[in-house]
Amino acid sequence: MTLVRWVRSKARVAVDQLFCAHCADIKLVGDEHSGWFININPVPQVAYCAGVGQGMTLELELAKMMRNPVLVFDPSPTGIETVSKSDTQNLQFSPIGLSANAGW
Protein backbone atom coordinates (compact mmCIF):
# COMPACT_ATOMS: atom_id res chain seq x y z
CA MET A 1 0.00 0.00 0.00
CA THR A 2 1.36 3.40 -0.93
CA LEU A 3 1.75 6.14 1.64
CA VAL A 4 -0.99 8.22 0.01
CA ARG A 5 -3.51 5.34 0.12
CA TRP A 6 -2.61 4.63 3.75
CA VAL A 7 -3.07 8.30 4.75
CA ARG A 8 -6.40 8.50 2.88
CA SER A 9 -7.65 5.36 4.58
CA LYS A 10 -6.68 6.62 8.06
CA ALA A 11 -8.20 10.05 7.38
CA ARG A 12 -11.48 8.55 6.15
CA VAL A 13 -11.83 6.36 9.23
CA ALA A 14 -10.96 9.26 11.56
CA VAL A 15 -13.53 11.59 9.94
CA ASP A 16 -16.20 8.88 9.91
CA GLN A 17 -15.59 8.10 13.59
CA LEU A 18 -15.74 11.77 14.48
CA PHE A 19 -19.13 12.33 12.83
CA CYS A 20 -20.67 8.91 13.45
CA ALA A 21 -19.56 8.20 17.04
CA HIS A 22 -22.72 9.71 18.54
CA CYS A 23 -25.11 7.25 16.87
CA ALA A 24 -25.23 3.69 18.22
CA ASP A 25 -26.81 2.38 15.00
CA ILE A 26 -23.93 3.53 12.76
CA LYS A 27 -21.08 1.01 12.76
CA LEU A 28 -17.99 0.26 10.71
CA VAL A 29 -18.88 -2.74 8.56
CA GLY A 30 -15.68 -4.29 7.22
CA ASP A 31 -12.17 -3.19 8.10
CA GLU A 32 -10.52 0.22 7.90
CA HIS A 33 -9.24 -0.46 4.36
CA SER A 34 -12.37 -1.67 2.56
CA GLY A 35 -15.19 -1.07 5.03
CA TRP A 36 -17.74 1.70 5.42
CA PHE A 37 -19.71 3.23 8.26
CA ILE A 38 -23.37 2.39 7.70
CA ASN A 39 -26.62 2.39 9.63
CA ILE A 40 -27.18 -1.23 10.71
CA ASN A 41 -30.59 -0.75 12.34
CA PRO A 42 -32.56 -2.00 10.55
CA VAL A 43 -30.28 -4.50 8.84
CA PRO A 44 -29.97 -3.65 5.13
CA GLN A 45 -32.29 -5.67 2.88
CA VAL A 46 -30.49 -5.08 -0.44
CA ALA A 47 -26.81 -4.38 -1.14
CA TYR A 48 -25.21 -3.64 -4.50
CA CYS A 49 -21.43 -3.40 -4.23
CA ALA A 50 -19.38 -2.22 -7.20
CA GLY A 51 -15.61 -2.49 -7.32
CA VAL A 52 -14.14 -5.15 -5.07
CA GLY A 53 -10.49 -4.33 -5.71
CA GLN A 54 -8.07 -6.02 -3.32
CA GLY A 55 -10.36 -6.17 -0.30
CA MET A 56 -13.96 -7.10 0.28
CA THR A 57 -14.46 -7.04 4.04
CA LEU A 58 -17.55 -4.84 3.64
CA GLU A 59 -19.19 -7.32 1.28
CA LEU A 60 -18.31 -10.34 3.43
CA GLU A 61 -19.66 -8.76 6.64
CA LEU A 62 -22.83 -7.61 4.86
CA ALA A 63 -23.32 -11.17 3.60
CA LYS A 64 -23.21 -12.44 7.20
CA MET A 65 -25.72 -9.81 8.38
CA MET A 66 -28.24 -9.96 5.56
CA ARG A 67 -30.89 -12.49 4.62
CA ASN A 68 -30.71 -11.69 0.87
CA PRO A 69 -27.53 -12.20 -1.15
CA VAL A 70 -25.14 -9.27 -1.53
CA LEU A 71 -24.78 -8.43 -5.23
CA VAL A 72 -21.13 -7.76 -6.12
CA PHE A 73 -19.90 -6.35 -9.46
CA ASP A 74 -16.30 -5.99 -10.66
CA PRO A 75 -14.94 -6.84 -14.13
CA SER A 76 -11.30 -6.16 -13.27
CA PRO A 77 -8.77 -9.00 -13.02
CA THR A 78 -7.92 -7.82 -9.49
CA GLY A 79 -11.56 -7.96 -8.38
CA ILE A 80 -12.14 -11.37 -9.96
CA GLU A 81 -9.03 -12.74 -8.21
CA THR A 82 -10.09 -11.25 -4.85
CA VAL A 83 -13.55 -12.83 -5.08
CA SER A 84 -12.08 -16.21 -6.10
CA LYS A 85 -9.96 -16.25 -2.92
CA SER A 86 -12.87 -15.39 -0.60
CA ASP A 87 -15.67 -17.29 1.07
CA THR A 88 -18.58 -16.21 -1.08
CA GLN A 89 -21.52 -17.59 0.89
CA ASN A 90 -24.52 -15.31 0.47
CA LEU A 91 -22.71 -13.33 -2.25
CA GLN A 92 -23.72 -13.19 -5.89
CA PHE A 93 -20.74 -12.08 -8.02
CA SER A 94 -20.96 -10.77 -11.58
CA PRO A 95 -17.75 -9.89 -13.46
CA ILE A 96 -19.34 -6.84 -15.10
CA GLY A 97 -18.93 -3.13 -14.60
CA LEU A 98 -21.60 -0.58 -13.71
CA SER A 99 -21.59 2.58 -15.81
CA ALA A 100 -23.89 5.14 -17.34
CA ASN A 101 -22.23 4.47 -20.72
CA ALA A 102 -21.24 1.32 -22.60
CA GLY A 103 -17.58 0.84 -23.46
CA TRP A 104 -14.36 2.12 -21.95
JOLIN-V812725 format. One record per pair of residues at least 6 apart in sequence whose C-alpha atoms are under 6 Angstrom apart, sorted by the first residue. I is the first residue (numbers start at 1). GAP is how many residues later the second one is. D is the distance in Angstrom with one decimal. If there is no record, write none. Layout:
BEGIN
I | GAP | D
I | GAP | D
END
This chain:
BEGIN
25 | 14 | 5.4
25 | 15 | 5.6
25 | 16 | 5.6
26 | 12 | 5.2
26 | 13 | 4.3
27 | 10 | 5.2
27 | 11 | 5.7
28 | 8 | 5.5
28 | 9 | 4.2
29 | 6 | 5.4
29 | 7 | 5.6
29 | 29 | 5.5
30 | 27 | 4.4
30 | 28 | 4.1
34 | 21 | 5.7
34 | 23 | 6.0
35 | 23 | 4.7
47 | 23 | 5.2
48 | 23 | 4.9
49 | 23 | 4.8
50 | 22 | 5.9
50 | 23 | 4.7
50 | 24 | 6.0
51 | 23 | 4.9
52 | 27 | 5.1
53 | 25 | 5.8
53 | 26 | 4.6
54 | 28 | 5.8
63 | 7 | 5.8
63 | 27 | 5.3
69 | 21 | 4.6
69 | 22 | 5.1
70 | 21 | 4.8
71 | 21 | 4.9
72 | 21 | 4.7
73 | 20 | 6.0
73 | 21 | 5.0
73 | 22 | 5.8
73 | 23 | 5.7
74 | 21 | 5.0
74 | 22 | 5.4
74 | 23 | 5.5
75 | 20 | 4.2
75 | 21 | 4.5
75 | 22 | 5.5
END
